């Protein structure tokens, strides 16, 4: 399912690139810095540089490599997303459903792109995330959730109980919207299935994120999966 690209803002998206490989940084800068509504405001070579760079450069989005030698992108993402004014994070990886990608999503990353993704799609992903639209397809979300289901029976039972307790904070309609988000529905599809307006769905999603202290729709989907609510029709 493809979501239409958000319309270009009058202001370019401020992007910070963090990767330990100078050739990768140079390639990304060359590919992404040629207009297209993106302004590359800086580069970093390791996760331990991220917070200082964010404080100084104020990017809207950080394109972050997961595997770096001193501080990896996962730790950097976790630290960055604790900030009240944190920019969105898109992680760079070579794997579709890597365990570290899953942990980055749980830490608050808004999505991921593969390092061999065509430049136009990376640009699209950065713009989507800046507009508040996570860049994980339902198929990729299912892969990540399948990986999340790993672990012992006791771990899964504890995770299910915690997830259901958190979702219990929601009103009935909000729970229905949360499950629909977990199934990968767009706002329009959720609105049609639940006989709501798109604006009402957006309001419910915003309330769900606020009540559960989540960062994005992917985290809603993972929580619904943990609660076992995608196993029923």
Rosetta silent file (secondary structure, phi, psi, omega in degrees, C-alpha in Angstrom):
SEQUENCE: XXXXXXXXXXXXXXXXXXXXXXXXXXXXXXXXXXXXXXXXXXXXXXXXXXXXXXXXXXXXXXXXXXXXXXXXXXXXXXXXXXXXXXXXXXXXXXXXXXXXXXXXXXXXXXXXXXXXXXXXXXXXXXXXXXXXXXXXXXXXXXXXXXXXXXXXXXXXXXXXXXXXXXXXXXXXXXXXXXXXXXXXXXXXXXXXXXXXXXXXXXXXXXXXXXXXXXXXXXXXXXXXXXXXXXXXX
SCORE:     score description
SCORE:     0.000 S_00000001
   1 L     0.000  124.209 -179.637    0.000    0.000    0.000 S_00000001
   2 L  -102.381  131.913  176.860    1.517    3.311   -1.046 S_00000001
   3 L   -96.225  133.447  179.756    0.711    6.503    0.788 S_00000001
   4 L   -56.417  141.735  178.163    0.693    9.683   -1.297 S_00000001
   5 L   -65.575  132.050  178.275    3.743   11.815   -0.742 S_00000001
   6 L   -59.597  146.383  179.183    2.968   14.808    1.477 S_00000001
   7 L   -61.928  148.485 -178.853    2.960   18.076   -0.396 S_00000001
   8 L   -64.805  137.433  176.284    6.220   19.978   -0.317 S_00000001
   9 L   -79.461  159.177  176.196    6.491   22.544    2.443 S_00000001
  10 L   -68.169  -24.512  177.926    7.471   26.115    1.665 S_00000001
  11 L  -102.322  136.124  178.084   10.460   25.530    3.946 S_00000001
  12 L   -66.722  152.257  176.283   13.022   22.830    3.075 S_00000001
  13 E   -75.097  126.198  179.253   13.417   19.877    5.445 S_00000001
  14 E   -84.698  119.360 -172.066   16.563   20.334    7.528 S_00000001
  15 E  -119.522  132.509  172.301   18.482   17.047    7.423 S_00000001
  16 E  -109.905  129.114  179.668   21.436   15.795    9.494 S_00000001
  17 E  -105.522  127.926 -179.696   23.329   12.767    8.126 S_00000001
  18 E  -127.212  113.475 -179.930   25.152   10.497   10.594 S_00000001
  19 L  -157.398  139.667 -176.837   27.294    7.633    9.266 S_00000001
  20 L   -77.582  -13.335 -179.105   30.803    6.467   10.145 S_00000001
  21 L   -92.656  113.394 -178.305   31.723    5.868    6.488 S_00000001
  22 H   -62.276  -28.915  178.042   32.849    9.155    4.853 S_00000001
  23 H   -69.501  -39.098  177.156   32.079    7.752    1.393 S_00000001
  24 H   -64.412  -44.782  179.032   28.497    6.985    2.412 S_00000001
  25 H   -60.833  -43.717 -179.368   28.103   10.480    3.875 S_00000001
  26 H   -64.547  -40.030  179.689   29.539   12.047    0.734 S_00000001
  27 H   -65.662  -43.696  178.950   27.273    9.946   -1.475 S_00000001
  28 H   -64.984  -41.041  178.391   24.164   10.788    0.521 S_00000001
  29 H   -61.961  -42.210  179.278   25.070   14.473    0.564 S_00000001
  30 H   -64.893  -42.399 -176.489   25.567   14.420   -3.195 S_00000001
  31 H   -72.948  -38.168 -170.613   22.311   12.548   -3.808 S_00000001
  32 H   -99.465  -14.061 -172.728   20.106   14.431   -1.365 S_00000001
  33 L   -90.334    8.193 -177.243   21.610   17.897   -1.381 S_00000001
  34 L   -94.172   48.337 -178.981   20.526   18.935   -4.832 S_00000001
  35 L    89.269 -131.534  177.467   17.356   20.729   -3.887 S_00000001
  36 L    59.110   23.338  176.804   14.191   18.574   -3.804 S_00000001
  37 L    78.925   16.414  179.333   13.026   20.349   -0.663 S_00000001
  38 E  -124.843  132.318  177.985   15.900   19.083    1.511 S_00000001
  39 E  -117.037  109.123  179.279   18.611   21.191    3.129 S_00000001
  40 E   -77.958  110.567 -172.557   21.524   19.140    4.509 S_00000001
  41 E   -93.400  -11.424  179.621   22.567   21.141    7.541 S_00000001
  42 E   176.443  172.173  179.255   25.405   18.912    8.731 S_00000001
  43 E  -134.349  150.569  174.105   27.110   15.542    8.979 S_00000001
  44 E  -133.310  151.863 -177.564   28.252   13.350   11.855 S_00000001
  45 L  -106.056   -5.934  179.846   30.635   10.385   11.930 S_00000001
  46 L  -160.422  157.598 -177.131   29.435    8.686   15.112 S_00000001
  47 H   -61.931  -27.493 -178.402   26.472    8.505   17.443 S_00000001
  48 H   -70.946   -8.849  178.196   28.261   10.323   20.241 S_00000001
  49 H   -91.703  -12.423 -165.553   28.223   13.487   18.101 S_00000001
  50 H   -63.624  -49.101 -174.256   24.486   13.505   17.506 S_00000001
  51 H   -62.544  -41.276  178.672   23.152   15.418   20.487 S_00000001
  52 H   -64.923  -41.263  179.424   25.658   18.251   20.119 S_00000001
  53 H   -65.493  -40.687  178.767   24.972   18.484   16.385 S_00000001
  54 H   -64.784  -41.884  179.317   21.214   18.496   16.952 S_00000001
  55 H   -61.208  -39.226 -175.446   21.548   21.191   19.601 S_00000001
  56 H   -84.591  -37.306 -170.630   23.618   23.357   17.275 S_00000001
  57 H  -101.175  -19.112  177.808   22.044   22.677   13.870 S_00000001
  58 L    53.541   56.192  177.510   18.368   22.070   14.762 S_00000001
  59 L   -72.918  156.259  172.188   17.567   19.503   12.041 S_00000001
  60 L   -82.199  -34.002 -176.303   14.004   18.351   11.362 S_00000001
  61 E  -138.468  141.300  172.336   15.169   14.809   10.548 S_00000001
  62 E  -112.072  124.175  174.309   18.297   12.761   11.355 S_00000001
  63 E   -95.370  107.958 -163.966   19.301   10.071    8.852 S_00000001
  64 E  -119.420  122.974  172.853   21.174    7.711   11.180 S_00000001
  65 E   -69.439  141.852  179.751   23.330    4.679   10.471 S_00000001
  66 L   -77.913  -44.865 -172.556   22.674    1.868   12.951 S_00000001
  67 L   -98.453  105.791  176.228   26.163    0.345   13.058 S_00000001
  68 L  -135.327  151.558 -165.624   28.873    2.771   14.176 S_00000001
  69 L   -73.114  -37.831 -174.778   32.005    1.950   16.186 S_00000001
  70 L   -90.687  -60.402  171.551   31.935    4.239   19.257 S_00000001
  71 L  -124.342  120.160 -176.860   28.230    4.866   19.846 S_00000001
  72 L   -73.786  167.115 -177.290   25.861    2.988   17.578 S_00000001
  73 H   -65.863  -27.366  178.091   22.803    4.545   16.007 S_00000001
  74 H   -64.638  -51.290  178.925   20.465    2.654   18.317 S_00000001
  75 H   -61.856  -41.351  179.106   21.927    4.191   21.475 S_00000001
  76 H   -62.741  -40.115  178.344   22.071    7.592   19.789 S_00000001
  77 H   -64.162  -45.624  179.778   18.408    7.295   18.779 S_00000001
  78 H   -58.968  -44.252 -179.846   17.351    6.315   22.295 S_00000001
  79 H   -67.815  -42.005 -177.143   19.194    9.283   23.781 S_00000001
  80 H   -65.370  -42.134 -175.604   17.989   11.698   21.142 S_00000001
  81 H   -73.219   -7.858  173.968   14.326   10.726   21.403 S_00000001
  82 L   -77.839  -16.612 -179.239   14.354   11.467   25.133 S_00000001
  83 L   -71.569  139.715  179.471   14.743   15.152   24.304 S_00000001
  84 L   -65.880  -24.380 -178.203   11.486   17.127   24.410 S_00000001
  85 L  -110.633   31.048 -172.690   12.419   18.852   21.132 S_00000001
  86 L   -64.667  137.539  171.970   13.828   15.767   19.410 S_00000001
  87 L   -73.419  165.900  174.077   13.908   15.676   15.604 S_00000001
  88 E   -71.408  153.426 -179.984   12.524   12.655   13.786 S_00000001
  89 E  -123.995  129.981  169.719   14.958    9.806   13.123 S_00000001
  90 E  -115.072  124.456 -177.273   15.188    7.582   10.051 S_00000001
  91 E   -91.537  144.430  176.542   17.656    4.734   10.495 S_00000001
  92 E   -99.695  131.063 -178.143   19.938    3.492    7.737 S_00000001
  93 E  -148.394  168.106  175.243   20.440   -0.256    7.539 S_00000001
  94 L  -106.862    2.607 -176.663   21.395   -3.108    5.226 S_00000001
  95 L  -123.503  148.015 -179.024   18.679   -5.440    6.565 S_00000001
  96 L   -75.869  -39.515 -174.358   14.895   -5.444    6.131 S_00000001
  97 L  -138.779   50.217 -179.717   13.951   -6.742    9.589 S_00000001
  98 L   -69.951  145.091  179.553   17.076   -6.578   11.675 S_00000001
  99 H   -57.411  -35.401  179.638   16.684   -6.854   15.457 S_00000001
 100 H   -69.533  -31.382  174.916   18.414   -3.497   15.830 S_00000001
 101 H   -63.363  -44.861  178.547   15.893   -1.900   13.481 S_00000001
 102 H   -57.718  -45.175 -179.778   13.111   -3.197   15.708 S_00000001
 103 H   -65.910  -35.612  177.527   14.810   -1.733   18.781 S_00000001
 104 H   -65.271  -40.332  177.770   15.298    1.587   16.982 S_00000001
 105 H   -63.616  -43.584  178.237   11.580    1.700   16.137 S_00000001
 106 H   -63.519  -30.352  179.684   10.707    0.958   19.746 S_00000001
 107 H   -76.387  -12.383  176.829   13.077    3.759   20.784 S_00000001
 108 L   120.868    3.148  174.846   11.134    6.213   18.637 S_00000001
 109 L   -63.802  142.823 -175.737   12.634    6.113   15.147 S_00000001
 110 L   -86.568   -2.584  178.677    9.985    6.969   12.576 S_00000001
 111 E   159.059 -172.308  178.272   11.159    4.371   10.064 S_00000001
 112 E  -146.586  158.275  172.783   14.121    3.061    8.170 S_00000001
 113 E  -132.178  145.691  176.447   15.604    3.011    4.701 S_00000001
 114 E   -77.520  150.461 -176.954   18.014    0.511    3.205 S_00000001
 115 L   -66.852  -21.402  178.751   21.408    1.822    2.154 S_00000001
 116 L   -97.982   16.017  177.507   20.804    0.710   -1.427 S_00000001
 117 L   -66.796  136.748  177.616   17.462    2.546   -1.651 S_00000001
 118 L   -57.044  144.009 -176.515   17.245    4.750   -4.766 S_00000001
 119 H   -52.334  -40.986 -177.777   17.900    8.429   -3.979 S_00000001
 120 H   -61.396  -35.256 -179.724   14.398    9.544   -4.952 S_00000001
 121 H   -75.211  -32.599  175.537   12.888    7.159   -2.408 S_00000001
 122 H   -65.668  -43.380  176.262   15.244    8.337    0.339 S_00000001
 123 H   -57.300  -46.269  179.845   14.198   11.925   -0.412 S_00000001
 124 H   -61.034  -41.740 -179.461   10.557   10.837   -0.279 S_00000001
 125 H   -63.680  -43.949  179.495   11.139    9.039    3.025 S_00000001
 126 H   -62.226  -43.433 -179.949   12.782   12.066    4.630 S_00000001
 127 H   -66.643  -38.923  177.867    9.953   14.327    3.487 S_00000001
 128 H   -60.992  -48.099 -177.929    7.307   11.878    4.721 S_00000001
 129 H   -63.445  -40.590  177.787    8.866   11.635    8.155 S_00000001
 130 H   -61.153  -29.873  179.499    9.190   15.414    8.397 S_00000001
 131 L   -87.914    2.580  177.428    5.462   15.600    7.639 S_00000001
 132 L    88.910   18.899 -177.727    4.669   13.092   10.405 S_00000001
 133 L  -114.341  103.852 -178.359    4.136   10.046    8.205 S_00000001
 134 L   -57.060  150.083 -174.325    6.280    7.027    9.250 S_00000001
 135 E  -109.669   56.780  171.397    8.041    5.227    6.409 S_00000001
 136 L  -124.274  123.906  176.436    7.319    1.593    7.152 S_00000001
 137 L   -73.189  159.326  175.665    5.046   -0.336    4.837 S_00000001
 138 H   -55.105  -36.610 -179.075    2.579   -2.837    6.377 S_00000001
 139 H   -64.256  -43.567  179.311    4.710   -5.678    4.981 S_00000001
 140 H   -68.305  -39.389  177.330    7.828   -4.389    6.719 S_00000001
 141 H   -59.016  -41.937  178.465    5.866   -3.744    9.906 S_00000001
 142 H   -62.394  -40.033  177.134    4.701   -7.370    9.870 S_00000001
 143 H   -60.309  -45.156 -179.115    8.316   -8.506    9.496 S_00000001
 144 H   -65.680  -40.513 -179.684    9.356   -6.400   12.459 S_00000001
 145 H   -67.720  -35.294  175.653    6.429   -7.594   14.559 S_00000001
 146 H   -62.391  -40.463  176.543    7.257  -11.205   13.732 S_00000001
 147 H   -66.276  -36.400  179.806   10.772  -10.557   15.013 S_00000001
 148 H   -65.293  -25.232 -177.833    9.291   -8.897   18.093 S_00000001
 149 L   -75.105   -5.965  179.484    7.337  -12.071   18.819 S_00000001
 150 L   -67.125  173.548 -178.594   10.589  -13.917   19.492 S_00000001
 151 L   104.120  174.836 -177.488   11.730  -14.852   22.961 S_00000001
 152 L   -73.394  166.464 -178.811   10.487  -17.293   25.554 S_00000001
 153 H   -61.094  -39.451  179.440    6.863  -18.014   26.370 S_00000001
 154 H   -64.446  -40.183  178.280    7.168  -16.164   29.664 S_00000001
 155 H   -61.681  -44.847 -179.420    8.582  -13.079   27.945 S_00000001
 156 H   -64.814  -39.614 -179.710    5.733  -13.047   25.430 S_00000001
 157 H   -64.163  -42.834  179.008    3.125  -13.488   28.181 S_00000001
 158 H   -64.343  -41.537 -179.310    4.584  -10.593   30.170 S_00000001
 159 H   -65.039  -39.542  179.125    4.742   -8.410   27.061 S_00000001
 160 H   -63.716  -44.743 -179.669    1.135   -9.249   26.207 S_00000001
 161 H   -62.969  -43.961  179.690   -0.077   -8.380   29.691 S_00000001
 162 H   -63.455  -42.249 -178.676    1.793   -5.076   29.729 S_00000001
 163 H   -64.782  -42.727 -179.821    0.518   -4.143   26.264 S_00000001
 164 H   -66.276  -35.441  177.890   -3.094   -4.928   27.126 S_00000001
 165 H   -65.417  -40.398  178.681   -2.840   -2.917   30.318 S_00000001
 166 H   -66.733  -44.713 -179.762   -1.547    0.086   28.379 S_00000001
 167 H   -66.102  -22.190  176.657   -4.223   -0.204   25.705 S_00000001
 168 L   -65.259  -13.745  176.344   -6.797   -0.380   28.477 S_00000001
 169 L   -72.890  -16.205 -174.462   -6.156    3.326   29.037 S_00000001
 170 L   -87.401  150.975  170.337   -7.881    4.039   25.728 S_00000001
 171 L   -67.818  163.227 -175.421  -11.567    4.608   25.105 S_00000001
 172 H   -57.379  -44.880 -178.679  -13.343    1.893   23.116 S_00000001
 173 H   -66.304  -37.656  177.934  -13.262    3.827   19.844 S_00000001
 174 H   -64.263  -37.119  176.855   -9.598    4.650   20.320 S_00000001
 175 H   -64.432  -40.046  177.815   -8.857    0.954   20.799 S_00000001
 176 H   -62.158  -42.064  178.424  -10.654    0.179   17.534 S_00000001
 177 H   -65.642  -40.716  179.916   -8.564    2.804   15.740 S_00000001
 178 H   -60.533  -43.563  178.543   -5.382    1.450   17.342 S_00000001
 179 H   -63.966  -39.816  178.579   -6.125   -2.063   16.073 S_00000001
 180 H   -64.765  -37.903  174.270   -6.837   -0.676   12.608 S_00000001
 181 H   -62.515  -41.738  178.898   -3.505    1.137   12.679 S_00000001
 182 H   -62.067  -27.999  177.875   -1.903   -2.150   13.699 S_00000001
 183 L   -83.441    0.397  174.698   -3.381   -3.801   10.630 S_00000001
 184 L    89.816   13.948 -177.704   -1.633   -1.217    8.466 S_00000001
 185 L   -73.328  142.947  171.532   -4.639    0.849    7.471 S_00000001
 186 L   -75.876  168.603  177.944   -4.273    4.393    6.191 S_00000001
 187 H   -57.570  -40.896 -179.578   -6.379    7.129    7.746 S_00000001
 188 H   -65.918  -41.746  179.895   -8.788    6.935    4.814 S_00000001
 189 H   -67.119  -39.429  177.797   -9.099    3.149    5.059 S_00000001
 190 H   -64.932  -42.401  179.186   -9.647    3.297    8.810 S_00000001
 191 H   -59.067  -43.557 -178.870  -12.266    6.006    8.354 S_00000001
 192 H   -66.613  -41.151 -175.878  -14.151    3.887    5.821 S_00000001
 193 H   -73.792  -29.323 -177.626  -14.051    0.715    7.912 S_00000001
 194 H  -104.881    5.469  178.331  -15.132    2.410   11.151 S_00000001
 195 L    58.480   47.707  177.764  -17.601    4.868    9.534 S_00000001
 196 L  -122.823  165.243  171.577  -15.663    7.912   10.699 S_00000001
 197 L   -81.258  157.756  177.798  -14.336   10.988    8.965 S_00000001
 198 H   -61.332  -38.969  179.573  -10.623   11.127    8.152 S_00000001
 199 H   -61.626  -38.520  178.764  -10.294   14.144   10.454 S_00000001
 200 H   -67.227  -39.576  177.490  -11.809   12.140   13.321 S_00000001
 201 H   -61.113  -45.368  179.318   -9.383    9.269   12.697 S_00000001
 202 H   -59.123  -40.526  178.811   -6.460   11.716   12.801 S_00000001
 203 H   -63.376  -44.475  178.730   -7.768   13.088   16.105 S_00000001
 204 H   -61.301  -43.254 -179.644   -8.056    9.580   17.566 S_00000001
 205 H   -62.411  -42.849  178.655   -4.527    8.703   16.443 S_00000001
 206 H   -61.681  -40.118  179.173   -3.168   11.885   18.030 S_00000001
 207 H   -67.823  -38.725  178.224   -4.962   11.074   21.291 S_00000001
 208 H   -61.528  -47.022  179.491   -3.650    7.505   21.261 S_00000001
 209 H   -59.738  -42.915 -178.010   -0.089    8.728   20.805 S_00000001
 210 H   -68.392  -46.674 -177.525   -0.493   11.257   23.618 S_00000001
 211 H   -63.684  -39.689 -175.193   -2.200    8.889   26.079 S_00000001
 212 H   -94.789    0.356  179.551    0.275    6.059   25.533 S_00000001
 213 L    54.943   49.808  177.722    3.311    8.349   25.208 S_00000001
 214 L  -106.098  162.418 -176.572    4.235    6.887   21.829 S_00000001
 215 L   -96.200  -31.166 -173.110    6.116    8.574   19.000 S_00000001
 216 L  -160.245  176.628 -175.875    4.443    7.275   15.867 S_00000001
 217 H   -66.091  -30.440  179.599    1.976    4.865   14.263 S_00000001
 218 H   -63.856  -38.477  177.455    4.527    2.073   14.018 S_00000001
 219 H   -67.085  -33.809  172.781    4.813    2.007   17.794 S_00000001
 220 H   -60.802  -46.385 -178.988    1.017    1.779   17.998 S_00000001
 221 H   -60.355  -43.241  179.816    1.158   -1.208   15.638 S_00000001
 222 H   -65.233  -38.591  179.349    3.846   -2.931   17.702 S_00000001
 223 H   -66.351  -43.310  177.835    1.885   -2.379   20.919 S_00000001
 224 H   -61.725  -40.754  177.180   -1.300   -3.796   19.362 S_00000001
 225 H   -62.804  -45.970  179.265    0.708   -6.777   18.142 S_00000001
 226 H   -58.043  -34.556 -179.167    2.209   -7.323   21.592 S_00000001
 227 L   -76.252   -6.892  179.469   -1.318   -7.324   23.029 S_00000001
 228 L    76.451   19.449 -175.112   -2.296  -10.120   20.646 S_00000001
 229 L   -86.785   -4.886  176.335   -5.083   -8.076   19.106 S_00000001
 230 L   -92.374   -1.851 -179.343   -4.051   -8.786   15.509 S_00000001
 231 L   -85.757   -9.085 -178.129   -4.729  -12.495   15.942 S_00000001
 232 L  -112.808  153.811 -179.629   -8.507  -11.973   15.936 S_00000001
 233 L   -61.553    0.000    0.000  -10.697  -10.783   13.026 S_00000001
